[in-house]
Amino acid sequence: MNPAMSAAAARPVFPFAALIGQTPLQQALLLAAIDPGLGGVLVTGPRGTAKSTAARALAELLPEGQLVNLPLGASEDRLIGTLDIETVLRDGSVRFSPGLLAKAHRGVLYVDEVNLLPDALVDALLDAAASGVNTVERDGVSHSHDASFVLIGTMNPEEGELRPQLIDRFGLMVELQNCFEPLVRQAIVKARLAFDLDPQGFRAGYAQQQAAYVERIRMAREALPQLAFDDAVHAHVSALCIDAAVDGLRADLVMLRAARALAALEQAAAVTAEHVDRVAEAVLAHRRHVRESPAAGEARESDGEWEAPAGSRSSSAQGNAQPAAATGDSDWGYLAPEPAATTHVKGVIPLNVKKR
C-alpha cells in the first residue's frame, strides 16, 4: 500500500459524538446511515463548517468504517467500473473491474464540491445511491453488483449551483451557516485544539458515546422493516408537500422514509406526525417552491367566470373599451381598432406581389 494512503487510513478521526452545533446535520447523516435508500445527503455551506469532518466521522460508525472519496477529476469508468469486452468476445465470460461505487458498498461515498462534477457522474452517483445497485453496460454486455452506501455530497453555493433536476434527487439537504454565537464558537475551537493535541486521549473521552451510536444504528436498521405508516401520517406528509408546492412525489416518499428512519433510531413503536415534522425541513429545503399569487392587474377566475381586477373597467381608463354588459360578452378591456400611421420603407417588396 502507498505509505501516504496508509498514513491517511491510520489517521485518527474526529468523533461523531464530539461534533458541536451540528444537530440537524448529525440527524440527517444518521437517517441516511439507517436507510441508505433515502438517496444521500447534500450539505451546503461556506468553507470551514466541518462538512468533511462530519462525513469521516459518520463512516467510522458504520460496520465496515469505509470512507471512499470521489475526486473531482474522476472519470466515469473509475466511478462505476469497467467491463473487458475482449474477454467476453474471446471466451464468453464477463470480466469486471470494480470502481469506486463497489468499493463504497456498505460504507460512505463522500463527494466534495459535488456541484463541480459533470452531470453524467452525478447522475450515476444518485442512481446507485437510490437503488443500491450499480449496473455497467458496454456494447450489449452488462454487469450489476450491490452498491449500498451513504452518499454525502458537499458544496459551497458561492462556487456554483447544481441543476434543479439533480439537486432534487438528493434525499435530504442541510444548509450550514457560519457560527456567530461566541460560546458555541469557543466550544468548537477548544474541542478541535484538544483533538489535535491528543487525538487518542480526546477520542477515549467519547468512546462510550461512539459505541452507543454504533449500537443505535444497528438496532434501527433491524427495526426499520417493521415500521409502517398509518393514514394520519400519510395525510400529514401530503399536506406538508402540497403546502411547499414541490414537484412530483419524490418529496412525499423521502419524507415518509426519513420519518420511519427517525422512528427506528429512537426505537419508537410507530411512525408519528411528530417524526414527520422533525425531518420535514431536510426533505423540503431544496424542493420548496414559493406559491405564486395572481399579480396585480391580472385577471382571476371566480366560479368559472373571469373577473377583471379592481379599476380595470373604468371608462375613463379604458377610453373606447366596451363594457361587457353593453356588448353581451365578457371581453372586458377590449379596445376598438384605431387608425395607425404607416411609414413607407424603400426596397421592401410586399408579399404576394410579383416583381415586374
KOLKOLRO-575915 format. One record per residue (C-alpha): residue in three letters; y, x, z. Coordinates in steps of 0.25 Angstrom, whole numbers, plus 2048, in hexadecimal, padded with zeros to 3 digits. Layout:
REM KOLKOLRO-575915
+--------+-----+-----+-----+
: residu :   y :   x :   z :
+--------+-----+-----+-----+
:    ALA :   Y :   X :   Z :
...
+--------+-----+-----+-----+
END
This chain:
REM KOLKOLRO-575915
+--------+-----+-----+-----+
: residu :   y :   x :   z :
+--------+-----+-----+-----+
:    MET : 800 : 800 : 800 :
:    ASN : 80E : 805 : 7FD :
:    PRO : 814 : 80B : 80A :
:    ALA : 821 : 803 : 809 :
:    MET : 819 : 7F6 : 807 :
:    SER : 810 : 7FA : 813 :
:    ALA : 81C : 7FC : 81C :
:    ALA : 823 : 7EF : 818 :
:    ALA : 816 : 7E8 : 81B :
:    ALA : 815 : 7EE : 829 :
:    ARG : 824 : 7EC : 82C :
:    PRO : 825 : 7E2 : 838 :
:    VAL : 82A : 7D4 : 834 :
:    PHE : 835 : 7CD : 83C :
:    PRO : 82E : 7C2 : 843 :
:    PHE : 830 : 7B4 : 83E :
:    ALA : 832 : 7AF : 84D :
:    ALA : 83D : 7B8 : 84E :
:    LEU : 846 : 7B2 : 843 :
:    ILE : 853 : 7AD : 849 :
:    GLY : 85B : 7A1 : 844 :
:    GLN : 852 : 79E : 839 :
:    THR : 84B : 792 : 83D :
:    PRO : 84C : 78A : 830 :
:    LEU : 846 : 796 : 828 :
:    GLN : 83B : 798 : 832 :
:    GLN : 837 : 789 : 831 :
:    ALA : 837 : 78A : 822 :
:    LEU : 82F : 796 : 822 :
:    LEU : 825 : 791 : 82C :
:    LEU : 823 : 784 : 824 :
:    ALA : 821 : 78C : 817 :
:    ALA : 816 : 794 : 81E :
:    ILE : 80F : 788 : 823 :
:    ASP : 810 : 781 : 815 :
:    PRO : 812 : 78B : 80A :
:    GLY : 811 : 780 : 800 :
:    LEU : 81F : 77C : 804 :
:    GLY : 824 : 785 : 7F9 :
:    GLY : 82A : 790 : 801 :
:    VAL : 838 : 792 : 808 :
:    LEU : 845 : 796 : 801 :
:    VAL : 84E : 79E : 80B :
:    THR : 85C : 79F : 806 :
:    GLY : 868 : 7A6 : 80D :
:    PRO : 870 : 7B3 : 80E :
:    ARG : 86B : 7C1 : 810 :
:    GLY : 867 : 7C5 : 81D :
:    THR : 862 : 7B8 : 822 :
:    ALA : 853 : 7BC : 825 :
:    LYS : 84D : 7B6 : 819 :
:    SER : 843 : 7C1 : 816 :
:    THR : 841 : 7C3 : 825 :
:    ALA : 83C : 7B5 : 827 :
:    ALA : 833 : 7B6 : 81B :
:    ARG : 82C : 7C2 : 820 :
:    ALA : 82B : 7BC : 82E :
:    LEU : 824 : 7B0 : 829 :
:    ALA : 81A : 7B7 : 821 :
:    GLU : 815 : 7BE : 82E :
:    LEU : 812 : 7B1 : 834 :
:    LEU : 808 : 7AD : 829 :
:    PRO : 7F9 : 7B1 : 829 :
:    GLU : 7FA : 7BB : 81F :
:    GLY : 808 : 7C0 : 822 :
:    GLN : 80A : 7C3 : 814 :
:    LEU : 818 : 7C4 : 80E :
:    VAL : 81A : 7C6 : 7FF :
:    ASN : 828 : 7CA : 7F9 :
:    LEU : 82B : 7C6 : 7EB :
:    PRO : 835 : 7D0 : 7E6 :
:    LEU : 840 : 7CB : 7DC :
:    GLY : 83B : 7D3 : 7D1 :
:    ALA : 82C : 7CE : 7D1 :
:    SER : 826 : 7C9 : 7C4 :
:    GLU : 81F : 7BC : 7C3 :
:    ASP : 811 : 7C4 : 7C2 :
:    ARG : 814 : 7CB : 7CF :
:    LEU : 816 : 7BE : 7D5 :
:    ILE : 80B : 7B5 : 7D0 :
:    GLY : 801 : 7C0 : 7CC :
:    THR : 7FB : 7C3 : 7BE :
:    LEU : 7EF : 7C0 : 7B6 :
:    ASP : 7E7 : 7CA : 7AE :
:    ILE : 7E5 : 7C3 : 7A1 :
:    GLU : 7DE : 7CF : 79A :
:    THR : 7D3 : 7CD : 7A5 :
:    VAL : 7D2 : 7BF : 7A2 :
:    LEU : 7D0 : 7C1 : 793 :
:    ARG : 7C6 : 7CC : 795 :
:    ASP : 7BC : 7C7 : 7A0 :
:    GLY : 7C2 : 7B9 : 7A3 :
:    SER : 7C5 : 7BC : 7B1 :
:    VAL : 7D3 : 7BA : 7B7 :
:    ARG : 7D9 : 7C6 : 7BD :
:    PHE : 7E5 : 7C2 : 7C6 :
:    SER : 7EF : 7CC : 7CC :
:    PRO : 7F5 : 7C5 : 7D8 :
:    GLY : 804 : 7C4 : 7DA :
:    LEU : 80E : 7C2 : 7E6 :
:    LEU : 80A : 7B4 : 7E7 :
:    ALA : 7FC : 7B7 : 7EA :
:    LYS : 800 : 7C2 : 7F4 :
:    ALA : 809 : 7B8 : 7FB :
:    HIS : 7FD : 7AE : 7FD :
:    ARG : 7FD : 7A9 : 80C :
:    GLY : 80A : 7B1 : 80F :
:    VAL : 819 : 7B1 : 80B :
:    LEU : 81F : 7B4 : 7FE :
:    TYR : 82D : 7B8 : 800 :
:    VAL : 837 : 7B8 : 7F5 :
:    ASP : 845 : 7BD : 7F8 :
:    GLU : 850 : 7B9 : 7EF :
:    VAL : 847 : 7AF : 7E8 :
:    ASN : 853 : 7A9 : 7E1 :
:    LEU : 854 : 7B6 : 7D8 :
:    LEU : 845 : 7B5 : 7D3 :
:    PRO : 842 : 7B0 : 7C5 :
:    ASP : 840 : 7A1 : 7C5 :
:    ALA : 831 : 7A3 : 7C0 :
:    LEU : 82E : 7AB : 7CC :
:    VAL : 834 : 7A1 : 7D6 :
:    ASP : 82C : 796 : 7CF :
:    ALA : 81F : 79E : 7D1 :
:    LEU : 822 : 7A0 : 7DF :
:    LEU : 825 : 792 : 7E2 :
:    ASP : 819 : 78C : 7DA :
:    ALA : 810 : 795 : 7E2 :
:    ALA : 817 : 792 : 7F0 :
:    ALA : 816 : 783 : 7EE :
:    SER : 807 : 783 : 7E8 :
:    GLY : 801 : 78E : 7F0 :
:    VAL : 7FB : 793 : 7E3 :
:    ASN : 7FF : 79D : 7D9 :
:    THR : 7FA : 79C : 7CA :
:    VAL : 7FB : 7A7 : 7C0 :
:    GLU : 7F9 : 7A3 : 7B1 :
:    ARG : 7F8 : 7AD : 7A5 :
:    ASP : 7F4 : 7A9 : 797 :
:    GLY : 7EC : 79D : 79B :
:    VAL : 7E5 : 7A4 : 7A7 :
:    SER : 7E9 : 7A0 : 7B5 :
:    HIS : 7E6 : 7A4 : 7C3 :
:    SER : 7EA : 79E : 7D0 :
:    HIS : 7EA : 7A2 : 7DF :
:    ASP : 7EF : 79E : 7EC :
:    ALA : 7FD : 7A1 : 7EF :
:    SER : 801 : 79A : 7FC :
:    PHE : 80D : 7A1 : 802 :
:    VAL : 81A : 79F : 809 :
:    LEU : 825 : 7A1 : 7FF :
:    ILE : 832 : 7A5 : 805 :
:    GLY : 83E : 7A7 : 7FB :
:    THR : 84B : 7AC : 7FF :
:    MET : 859 : 7AC : 7F8 :
:    ASN : 867 : 7AF : 7FA :
:    PRO : 86F : 7A4 : 7F3 :
:    GLU : 87A : 7AD : 7F0 :
:    GLU : 871 : 7B5 : 7E7 :
:    GLY : 86D : 7A8 : 7DE :
:    GLU : 866 : 79B : 7E0 :
:    LEU : 858 : 796 : 7DC :
:    ARG : 857 : 78C : 7D1 :
:    PRO : 856 : 77E : 7D7 :
:    GLN : 848 : 77C : 7D1 :
:    LEU : 843 : 788 : 7D9 :
:    ILE : 84A : 786 : 7E6 :
:    ASP : 845 : 778 : 7E7 :
:    ARG : 837 : 77D : 7E7 :
:    PHE : 838 : 785 : 7F3 :
:    GLY : 833 : 77C : 7FE :
:    LEU : 83D : 780 : 809 :
:    MET : 84A : 787 : 80A :
:    VAL : 852 : 78D : 815 :
:    GLU : 861 : 791 : 814 :
:    LEU : 864 : 79D : 81D :
:    GLN : 872 : 79F : 821 :
:    ASN : 879 : 7AB : 827 :
:    CYS : 879 : 7AB : 836 :
:    PHE : 887 : 7AA : 83D :
:    GLU : 882 : 7A6 : 84B :
:    PRO : 885 : 7B2 : 853 :
:    LEU : 87A : 7B0 : 85D :
:    VAL : 86F : 7AE : 853 :
:    ARG : 875 : 7B9 : 84A :
:    GLN : 874 : 7C3 : 856 :
:    ALA : 865 : 7BE : 859 :
:    ILE : 861 : 7C1 : 84B :
:    VAL : 867 : 7CF : 84B :
:    LYS : 861 : 7D2 : 859 :
:    ALA : 853 : 7CD : 854 :
:    ARG : 854 : 7D6 : 847 :
:    LEU : 858 : 7E2 : 84F :
:    ALA : 84D : 7E1 : 859 :
:    PHE : 843 : 7DF : 84E :
:    ASP : 848 : 7EB : 846 :
:    LEU : 848 : 7F4 : 853 :
:    ASP : 83A : 7F0 : 857 :
:    PRO : 832 : 7E7 : 84D :
:    GLN : 825 : 7E7 : 855 :
:    GLY : 82B : 7E4 : 862 :
:    PHE : 834 : 7D9 : 85C :
:    ARG : 828 : 7D3 : 856 :
:    ALA : 820 : 7D3 : 862 :
:    GLY : 82A : 7CB : 869 :
:    TYR : 828 : 7C0 : 85F :
:    ALA : 818 : 7C1 : 85D :
:    GLN : 815 : 7B5 : 865 :
:    GLN : 81F : 7AC : 85D :
:    GLN : 81A : 7B2 : 850 :
:    ALA : 80B : 7AF : 854 :
:    ALA : 810 : 7A1 : 857 :
:    TYR : 816 : 79F : 849 :
:    VAL : 809 : 7A4 : 842 :
:    GLU : 801 : 79A : 84A :
:    ARG : 80A : 78F : 847 :
:    ILE : 80A : 791 : 838 :
:    ARG : 7FA : 792 : 839 :
:    MET : 7F9 : 785 : 840 :
:    ALA : 804 : 77E : 837 :
:    ARG : 7FC : 782 : 82B :
:    GLU : 7F0 : 77B : 831 :
:    ALA : 7F7 : 76F : 835 :
:    LEU : 7FE : 76D : 828 :
:    PRO : 7F4 : 765 : 820 :
:    GLN : 7F2 : 75B : 82C :
:    LEU : 801 : 756 : 82C :
:    ALA : 804 : 74A : 823 :
:    PHE : 811 : 743 : 820 :
:    ASP : 814 : 734 : 824 :
:    ASP : 81D : 72B : 81D :
:    ALA : 828 : 72D : 826 :
:    VAL : 828 : 73C : 823 :
:    HIS : 827 : 739 : 814 :
:    ALA : 833 : 72F : 815 :
:    HIS : 83C : 739 : 81D :
:    VAL : 839 : 744 : 813 :
:    SER : 83C : 73B : 807 :
:    ALA : 849 : 737 : 80E :
:    LEU : 84E : 745 : 810 :
:    CYS : 84B : 74A : 802 :
:    ILE : 851 : 73E : 7FC :
:    ASP : 85E : 740 : 804 :
:    ALA : 85E : 74F : 800 :
:    ALA : 85D : 74A : 7F1 :
:    VAL : 852 : 754 : 7EE :
:    ASP : 84C : 756 : 7E0 :
:    GLY : 83D : 752 : 7DF :
:    LEU : 833 : 750 : 7EA :
:    ARG : 831 : 75F : 7EE :
:    ALA : 83A : 75E : 7FA :
:    ASP : 832 : 752 : 7FF :
:    LEU : 825 : 75A : 7FE :
:    VAL : 82A : 766 : 804 :
:    MET : 831 : 75F : 810 :
:    LEU : 824 : 758 : 813 :
:    ARG : 81C : 765 : 813 :
:    ALA : 827 : 76C : 81B :
:    ALA : 827 : 761 : 825 :
:    ARG : 818 : 762 : 826 :
:    ALA : 818 : 771 : 828 :
:    LEU : 822 : 770 : 833 :
:    ALA : 81A : 765 : 83A :
:    ALA : 80E : 76F : 839 :
:    LEU : 816 : 77A : 83E :
:    GLU : 819 : 772 : 84A :
:    GLN : 80B : 76D : 84B :
:    ALA : 810 : 75E : 84B :
:    ALA : 807 : 753 : 849 :
:    ALA : 80E : 74D : 83D :
:    VAL : 81A : 750 : 834 :
:    THR : 826 : 748 : 838 :
:    ALA : 834 : 745 : 833 :
:    GLU : 839 : 750 : 83C :
:    HIS : 831 : 75B : 835 :
:    VAL : 837 : 756 : 828 :
:    ASP : 845 : 757 : 82E :
:    ARG : 843 : 765 : 832 :
:    VAL : 83E : 76A : 825 :
:    ALA : 847 : 762 : 81C :
:    GLU : 853 : 76C : 81B :
:    ALA : 84A : 777 : 816 :
:    VAL : 844 : 76D : 80C :
:    LEU : 851 : 767 : 807 :
:    ALA : 85B : 773 : 808 :
:    HIS : 858 : 778 : 7FA :
:    ARG : 855 : 76A : 7F4 :
:    ARG : 860 : 761 : 7F9 :
:    HIS : 86A : 75B : 7EF :
:    VAL : 877 : 754 : 7F2 :
:    ARG : 877 : 746 : 7EE :
:    GLU : 882 : 743 : 7E4 :
:    SER : 88A : 736 : 7E7 :
:    PRO : 892 : 72F : 7DB :
:    ALA : 89E : 737 : 7D8 :
:    ALA : 8AC : 730 : 7DA :
:    GLY : 8B0 : 729 : 7CD :
:    GLU : 8A2 : 727 : 7C8 :
:    ALA : 89B : 71A : 7C6 :
:    ARG : 890 : 716 : 7D0 :
:    GLU : 885 : 70C : 7CF :
:    SER : 884 : 700 : 7D8 :
:    ASP : 87A : 6F5 : 7D8 :
:    GLY : 876 : 6F9 : 7C9 :
:    GLU : 885 : 6F8 : 7C4 :
:    TRP : 88E : 703 : 7C2 :
:    GLU : 89B : 703 : 7CA :
:    ALA : 8A8 : 70B : 7C8 :
:    PRO : 8AE : 714 : 7D3 :
:    ALA : 8BA : 70E : 7DA :
:    GLY : 8C6 : 70E : 7D2 :
:    SER : 8BF : 710 : 7C5 :
:    ARG : 8C2 : 702 : 7C0 :
:    SER : 8D1 : 703 : 7C1 :
:    SER : 8D8 : 6FE : 7B5 :
:    SER : 8E4 : 708 : 7B7 :
:    ALA : 8DA : 714 : 7B7 :
:    GLN : 8D1 : 70F : 7AC :
:    GLY : 8DC : 70B : 7A2 :
:    ASN : 8D5 : 703 : 797 :
:    ALA : 8C8 : 702 : 79F :
:    GLN : 8C2 : 6F4 : 79E :
:    PRO : 8BD : 6EE : 7AC :
:    ALA : 8AE : 6EB : 7AC :
:    ALA : 8B1 : 6DC : 7B0 :
:    ALA : 8BA : 6DB : 7A3 :
:    THR : 8B1 : 6E1 : 799 :
:    GLY : 8A4 : 6DB : 79F :
:    ASP : 89D : 6E9 : 7A0 :
:    SER : 89C : 6F4 : 7AB :
:    ASP : 8A3 : 6FF : 7A3 :
:    TRP : 8AD : 702 : 7AD :
:    GLY : 8B7 : 70D : 7AA :
:    TYR : 8B5 : 70A : 79B :
:    LEU : 8C1 : 710 : 793 :
:    ALA : 8C5 : 709 : 786 :
:    PRO : 8C5 : 712 : 77A :
:    GLU : 8D3 : 719 : 777 :
:    PRO : 8D9 : 720 : 76B :
:    ALA : 8D8 : 72F : 76C :
:    ALA : 8E0 : 739 : 764 :
:    THR : 8D8 : 741 : 75A :
:    THR : 8DA : 74F : 755 :
:    HIS : 8D6 : 754 : 747 :
:    VAL : 8CF : 761 : 746 :
:    LYS : 8CF : 768 : 739 :
:    GLY : 8C2 : 76D : 733 :
:    VAL : 8B9 : 763 : 73A :
:    ILE : 8B0 : 75A : 731 :
:    PRO : 8AE : 74C : 736 :
:    LEU : 89F : 749 : 738 :
:    ASN : 898 : 741 : 72C :
:    VAL : 8A4 : 745 : 723 :
:    LYS : 89F : 74D : 717 :
:    LYS : 8A8 : 759 : 714 :
:    ARG : 8AD : 758 : 706 :
+--------+-----+-----+-----+
END
